[in-house]
Amino acid sequence: WTSVRAQSLAFKGNVFVHAANPGRVDTRLGLYWIPYWLWALTKPVRLLLLRPVAEGALVVAAAGLNRQAAGKFGHYLGGAQKKEDLV
């Protein structure tokens, strides 16, 4: 359904739909189900394994600001690379 909808939006209204995955990002969502003292202790591990929030946001913004984003539709982007074609 998503690929059909992306195709119809591209042909009718010049709206190009893409999907982007920033990967594993160090957000504060885990703070709600992990005790605060444990959250503070896991900071060094999170620095090694997870991306900062700003870097995760840049990955998603880059998907829309890419020059090829306005000419094609239906791409799934993981990081800065095209992972697969959804159409």
MODELLER restraints for C-alpha pairs under 7 A, 6 or more apart:
rsr = mdl.restraints
at = mdl.atoms
rsr.add(forms.Gaussian(group=physical.xy_distance, feature=features.Distance(at['CA:3:A'], at['CA:74:A']), mean=6.39, stdev=0.5))
rsr.add(forms.Gaussian(group=physical.xy_distance, feature=features.Distance(at['CA:3:A'], at['CA:86:A']), mean=5.91, stdev=0.5))
rsr.add(forms.Gaussian(group=physical.xy_distance, feature=features.Distance(at['CA:3:A'], at['CA:87:A']), mean=5.00, stdev=0.5))
rsr.add(forms.Gaussian(group=physical.xy_distance, feature=features.Distance(at['CA:6:A'], at['CA:16:A']), mean=6.75, stdev=0.5))
rsr.add(forms.Gaussian(group=physical.xy_distance, feature=features.Distance(at['CA:6:A'], at['CA:17:A']), mean=5.43, stdev=0.5))
rsr.add(forms.Gaussian(group=physical.xy_distance, feature=features.Distance(at['CA:6:A'], at['CA:73:A']), mean=6.82, stdev=0.5))
rsr.add(forms.Gaussian(group=physical.xy_distance, feature=features.Distance(at['CA:6:A'], at['CA:74:A']), mean=6.32, stdev=0.5))
rsr.add(forms.Gaussian(group=physical.xy_distance, feature=features.Distance(at['CA:9:A'], at['CA:15:A']), mean=5.33, stdev=0.5))
rsr.add(forms.Gaussian(group=physical.xy_distance, feature=features.Distance(at['CA:9:A'], at['CA:16:A']), mean=6.84, stdev=0.5))
rsr.add(forms.Gaussian(group=physical.xy_distance, feature=features.Distance(at['CA:10:A'], at['CA:16:A']), mean=5.22, stdev=0.5))
rsr.add(forms.Gaussian(group=physical.xy_distance, feature=features.Distance(at['CA:10:A'], at['CA:73:A']), mean=6.98, stdev=0.5))
rsr.add(forms.Gaussian(group=physical.xy_distance, feature=features.Distance(at['CA:16:A'], at['CA:70:A']), mean=6.22, stdev=0.5))
rsr.add(forms.Gaussian(group=physical.xy_distance, feature=features.Distance(at['CA:16:A'], at['CA:72:A']), mean=6.84, stdev=0.5))
rsr.add(forms.Gaussian(group=physical.xy_distance, feature=features.Distance(at['CA:16:A'], at['CA:73:A']), mean=5.04, stdev=0.5))
rsr.add(forms.Gaussian(group=physical.xy_distance, feature=features.Distance(at['CA:17:A'], at['CA:73:A']), mean=5.50, stdev=0.5))
rsr.add(forms.Gaussian(group=physical.xy_distance, feature=features.Distance(at['CA:17:A'], at['CA:74:A']), mean=5.71, stdev=0.5))
rsr.add(forms.Gaussian(group=physical.xy_distance, feature=features.Distance(at['CA:18:A'], at['CA:73:A']), mean=6.13, stdev=0.5))
rsr.add(forms.Gaussian(group=physical.xy_distance, feature=features.Distance(at['CA:18:A'], at['CA:74:A']), mean=5.00, stdev=0.5))
rsr.add(forms.Gaussian(group=physical.xy_distance, feature=features.Distance(at['CA:18:A'], at['CA:75:A']), mean=5.06, stdev=0.5))
rsr.add(forms.Gaussian(group=physical.xy_distance, feature=features.Distance(at['CA:18:A'], at['CA:76:A']), mean=6.12, stdev=0.5))
rsr.add(forms.Gaussian(group=physical.xy_distance, feature=features.Distance(at['CA:19:A'], at['CA:75:A']), mean=6.25, stdev=0.5))
rsr.add(forms.Gaussian(group=physical.xy_distance, feature=features.Distance(at['CA:19:A'], at['CA:76:A']), mean=4.74, stdev=0.5))
rsr.add(forms.Gaussian(group=physical.xy_distance, feature=features.Distance(at['CA:19:A'], at['CA:77:A']), mean=6.14, stdev=0.5))
rsr.add(forms.Gaussian(group=physical.xy_distance, feature=features.Distance(at['CA:20:A'], at['CA:60:A']), mean=5.73, stdev=0.5))
rsr.add(forms.Gaussian(group=physical.xy_distance, feature=features.Distance(at['CA:20:A'], at['CA:63:A']), mean=6.63, stdev=0.5))
rsr.add(forms.Gaussian(group=physical.xy_distance, feature=features.Distance(at['CA:20:A'], at['CA:76:A']), mean=5.77, stdev=0.5))
rsr.add(forms.Gaussian(group=physical.xy_distance, feature=features.Distance(at['CA:20:A'], at['CA:77:A']), mean=4.61, stdev=0.5))
rsr.add(forms.Gaussian(group=physical.xy_distance, feature=features.Distance(at['CA:20:A'], at['CA:78:A']), mean=5.89, stdev=0.5))
rsr.add(forms.Gaussian(group=physical.xy_distance, feature=features.Distance(at['CA:21:A'], at['CA:60:A']), mean=6.97, stdev=0.5))
rsr.add(forms.Gaussian(group=physical.xy_distance, feature=features.Distance(at['CA:21:A'], at['CA:77:A']), mean=6.16, stdev=0.5))
rsr.add(forms.Gaussian(group=physical.xy_distance, feature=features.Distance(at['CA:21:A'], at['CA:78:A']), mean=4.84, stdev=0.5))
rsr.add(forms.Gaussian(group=physical.xy_distance, feature=features.Distance(at['CA:21:A'], at['CA:79:A']), mean=6.39, stdev=0.5))
rsr.add(forms.Gaussian(group=physical.xy_distance, feature=features.Distance(at['CA:22:A'], at['CA:56:A']), mean=4.96, stdev=0.5))
rsr.add(forms.Gaussian(group=physical.xy_distance, feature=features.Distance(at['CA:22:A'], at['CA:59:A']), mean=5.61, stdev=0.5))
rsr.add(forms.Gaussian(group=physical.xy_distance, feature=features.Distance(at['CA:22:A'], at['CA:60:A']), mean=6.22, stdev=0.5))
rsr.add(forms.Gaussian(group=physical.xy_distance, feature=features.Distance(at['CA:22:A'], at['CA:78:A']), mean=6.31, stdev=0.5))
rsr.add(forms.Gaussian(group=physical.xy_distance, feature=features.Distance(at['CA:22:A'], at['CA:79:A']), mean=5.50, stdev=0.5))
rsr.add(forms.Gaussian(group=physical.xy_distance, feature=features.Distance(at['CA:23:A'], at['CA:78:A']), mean=6.96, stdev=0.5))
rsr.add(forms.Gaussian(group=physical.xy_distance, feature=features.Distance(at['CA:23:A'], at['CA:79:A']), mean=6.77, stdev=0.5))
rsr.add(forms.Gaussian(group=physical.xy_distance, feature=features.Distance(at['CA:24:A'], at['CA:50:A']), mean=5.43, stdev=0.5))
rsr.add(forms.Gaussian(group=physical.xy_distance, feature=features.Distance(at['CA:24:A'], at['CA:51:A']), mean=6.24, stdev=0.5))
rsr.add(forms.Gaussian(group=physical.xy_distance, feature=features.Distance(at['CA:25:A'], at['CA:50:A']), mean=5.18, stdev=0.5))
rsr.add(forms.Gaussian(group=physical.xy_distance, feature=features.Distance(at['CA:25:A'], at['CA:51:A']), mean=4.65, stdev=0.5))
rsr.add(forms.Gaussian(group=physical.xy_distance, feature=features.Distance(at['CA:25:A'], at['CA:52:A']), mean=5.91, stdev=0.5))
rsr.add(forms.Gaussian(group=physical.xy_distance, feature=features.Distance(at['CA:25:A'], at['CA:53:A']), mean=5.85, stdev=0.5))
rsr.add(forms.Gaussian(group=physical.xy_distance, feature=features.Distance(at['CA:25:A'], at['CA:56:A']), mean=6.02, stdev=0.5))
rsr.add(forms.Gaussian(group=physical.xy_distance, feature=features.Distance(at['CA:26:A'], at['CA:46:A']), mean=6.77, stdev=0.5))
rsr.add(forms.Gaussian(group=physical.xy_distance, feature=features.Distance(at['CA:26:A'], at['CA:50:A']), mean=5.39, stdev=0.5))
rsr.add(forms.Gaussian(group=physical.xy_distance, feature=features.Distance(at['CA:26:A'], at['CA:51:A']), mean=5.84, stdev=0.5))
rsr.add(forms.Gaussian(group=physical.xy_distance, feature=features.Distance(at['CA:26:A'], at['CA:52:A']), mean=5.57, stdev=0.5))
rsr.add(forms.Gaussian(group=physical.xy_distance, feature=features.Distance(at['CA:26:A'], at['CA:53:A']), mean=5.99, stdev=0.5))
rsr.add(forms.Gaussian(group=physical.xy_distance, feature=features.Distance(at['CA:27:A'], at['CA:53:A']), mean=6.27, stdev=0.5))
rsr.add(forms.Gaussian(group=physical.xy_distance, feature=features.Distance(at['CA:31:A'], at['CA:39:A']), mean=6.37, stdev=0.5))
rsr.add(forms.Gaussian(group=physical.xy_distance, feature=features.Distance(at['CA:59:A'], at['CA:79:A']), mean=5.69, stdev=0.5))
rsr.add(forms.Gaussian(group=physical.xy_distance, feature=features.Distance(at['CA:59:A'], at['CA:80:A']), mean=6.39, stdev=0.5))
rsr.add(forms.Gaussian(group=physical.xy_distance, feature=features.Distance(at['CA:63:A'], at['CA:69:A']), mean=6.93, stdev=0.5))
rsr.add(forms.Gaussian(group=physical.xy_distance, feature=features.Distance(at['CA:74:A'], at['CA:85:A']), mean=6.02, stdev=0.5))
rsr.add(forms.Gaussian(group=physical.xy_distance, feature=features.Distance(at['CA:74:A'], at['CA:86:A']), mean=4.94, stdev=0.5))
rsr.add(forms.Gaussian(group=physical.xy_distance, feature=features.Distance(at['CA:74:A'], at['CA:87:A']), mean=5.53, stdev=0.5))
rsr.add(forms.Gaussian(group=physical.xy_distance, feature=features.Distance(at['CA:75:A'], at['CA:82:A']), mean=6.75, stdev=0.5))
rsr.add(forms.Gaussian(group=physical.xy_distance, feature=features.Distance(at['CA:75:A'], at['CA:84:A']), mean=6.18, stdev=0.5))
rsr.add(forms.Gaussian(group=physical.xy_distance, feature=features.Distance(at['CA:75:A'], at['CA:85:A']), mean=4.73, stdev=0.5))
rsr.add(forms.Gaussian(group=physical.xy_distance, feature=features.Distance(at['CA:75:A'], at['CA:86:A']), mean=5.60, stdev=0.5))
rsr.add(forms.Gaussian(group=physical.xy_distance, feature=features.Distance(at['CA:76:A'], at['CA:82:A']), mean=6.06, stdev=0.5))
rsr.add(forms.Gaussian(group=physical.xy_distance, feature=features.Distance(at['CA:76:A'], at['CA:83:A']), mean=5.63, stdev=0.5))
rsr.add(forms.Gaussian(group=physical.xy_distance, feature=features.Distance(at['CA:76:A'], at['CA:84:A']), mean=5.36, stdev=0.5))
rsr.add(forms.Gaussian(group=physical.xy_distance, feature=features.Distance(at['CA:76:A'], at['CA:85:A']), mean=6.13, stdev=0.5))
rsr.add(forms.Gaussian(group=physical.xy_distance, feature=features.Distance(at['CA:76:A'], at['CA:86:A']), mean=6.49, stdev=0.5))
rsr.add(forms.Gaussian(group=physical.xy_distance, feature=features.Distance(at['CA:77:A'], at['CA:83:A']), mean=5.36, stdev=0.5))
